[in-house]
Amino acid sequence: MKTSTPSITLLALAIAALGTTLAPVAVAVPPGEPGLIKGRVLVALREGVTPEAFDKIIDVPGHKRYKLGQSGLYVIDLPGNASERAVLARLSHNPHVKSAEQDRLVKSTLAVNDPYIGSAWHLGKIGASSAWDTAQGAGVTIAILDSGIDAGHADLAPNLVAGYNVYDSNTNLADVCGHGTAVAGAAAAVNNNGIGVAGIAGRSRIMPVRIAYRQSDGSCYASYSTVARGLTHAADNGARIANISYGGVSNSSSVTSAANYMKSKGGLVFVSSGNTGTDQGYAVNASMIVVGATDSNDNRAGWSSFGRFVSLSAPGSGIWTTQMGGGYGAVNGTSFASPVAAGVAALMMSAAPSLSASQVESLLFSSAVDLGTAGRDNDFGYGRVDAKAAVLAAQAAVQKVDSTAPLAAIAAPLGSSTVSGLVAVDANASDNVGVTRVELQVNGTTVASETSAPYGFSWNSAGVPNGMNNLVVVAYDAAGNAGRSATVAVNVANAAPAPVNSPDTTAPIVRIVNPVPGAVAGNVSVSVSATDNLGAAALSSQLLVDGRVVAKGTGGSLSYNWNTRKAGAGTHTIQATVRDAAGNVGSATVSVTTR
């Protein structure tokens, strides 16, 4: 079924963040602007931007701001008299904004159902049974971002874990379209249970995340904002794989930011290429694995969208999978090629849990059966997935030890530059395997951390004394190797704070910008911001996790990379305490949970 131009009224998507929820508001989608959602923009910020600075950047009286989980993504609801185009034009020229776009609808990539319930030919085509001798996906959670899941289906129920309904902001995960149930079965229907079908990763856990609603014609629609929020929820709750079988999401800067956030947690995001049968013209997106569909003869399915944005191919024609009501059926669409590929990645992670997301992705590509033009091409990407070869490659890679440190450099500002206020700091980093994060250090204190390229920070220079200050960036890889840049000294020239004639009895104001209360998983960037009536230059701070000091620093900013896997499951308390020169102490506390 080809993507059509919807002309509908959409109930505003309920976005819960910072303890608040968007109220349902009718939003008309203009016929001349396919799928655009009026009054809503999505913004990704550089690390280091404070809430106060963000409000000044938006500069629209009456706007409402909602943070998506623990990521750096925000949904902005604009007042009725605001122009989305004008706001986006202003944001696109702000150096502290990574990306900004208007929210947009996206459609599920289900093609017509095959009337013949055929055999599961695709399992043999990709060597799934041979791969199962080594791994079946145990220990890996696959998030299915879709229309919900039939929790009573016998081939899905044993693998289900807690999920979330992003669309309605509740835990009602009933499938409103049937699409999610079919997608989930292709990825991880229970195998070796004597009934029904077998998913590619039949021992993986399935996390249902409802992002979509049902239109009157029976088709399913999601939006950039629900997809982005679904990804951050999956990442914050421990999913290693996320599947999104909705067309056009790889063209979204906001979904790209959310996918990068998931990759920073050690996860991978799989999306369907679409069913237009045409070259979509989208750019290559290294943050997601875009999957096209093949048939039983290893040809590109005629309805499968293609182009240079396609990363990989997988069987997507006549896929026998689970259906609502407990039944089974054969279906067509890139909607099912994507979860097949996602299932193979889950097998790899199960076989070699220590591999990074970047390693799994690279091996998935290199082990694929090269079809069409040699190397990566517009029809098949790197080729058609091969489960057996991919699992063997993952096992072999575990034995290799990475001892090569990343390379890092500061691109801006230049040495001896004079700076003030909020300063954009740009960094370059590369590694033989992959960079996992880059940290900015100012005078030895880590003030910000970034997990995806391009590596850029917003540094509040008011947090250090005027005069020459030293900047360094440090890049890390998955093996823990660290590479430091050369030091760049800059001249800070901020206006001096007004003098205080009486004794200073005012404590610093402290904020933990990230994380916010809620679930966390993997490596968490803890970000602290502090201000004081006499300026932040003389402040000293420390960060505690469960009462233990984990980081110290000076100035108005402090950042720390917290590995929650070492903390154990349960509730944890993060506390920041900041002392000024007069001995006044301010603090802030946040409680988070880990699984």
KACOR-V375257 format. One record per helix or strand of 3 or more residues. SS is the DSSP state (2 for helix, 1 for strand). FROM is the first residue (numbers start at 1). LEN is the number of residues. If there is no record, write none. Layout:
ss = {SS | SS}
from = {FROM | FROM}
len = {LEN | LEN}
This chain:
ss = {1 | 1 | 1 | 2 | 1 | 1 | 2 | 1 | 2 | 2 | 1 | 2 | 1 | 2 | 1 | 1 | 2 | 1 | 2 | 2 | 1 | 1 | 1 | 1 | 2 | 1 | 2 | 2 | 2 | 1 | 1 | 1 | 1 | 1 | 2 | 1 | 1 | 1 | 1 | 1 | 1 | 1 | 1 | 2 | 1 | 1}
from = {9 | 26 | 36 | 51 | 64 | 73 | 84 | 97 | 121 | 128 | 141 | 157 | 160 | 179 | 205 | 220 | 224 | 241 | 249 | 253 | 268 | 289 | 312 | 319 | 324 | 328 | 334 | 357 | 387 | 407 | 422 | 435 | 445 | 455 | 461 | 467 | 482 | 488 | 509 | 523 | 540 | 548 | 557 | 564 | 570 | 585}
len = {3 | 3 | 10 | 8 | 4 | 5 | 9 | 12 | 5 | 5 | 6 | 3 | 6 | 10 | 6 | 4 | 13 | 4 | 3 | 12 | 5 | 6 | 4 | 4 | 3 | 4 | 18 | 10 | 12 | 6 | 9 | 8 | 6 | 6 | 3 | 11 | 3 | 5 | 6 | 9 | 6 | 7 | 7 | 3 | 10 | 10}
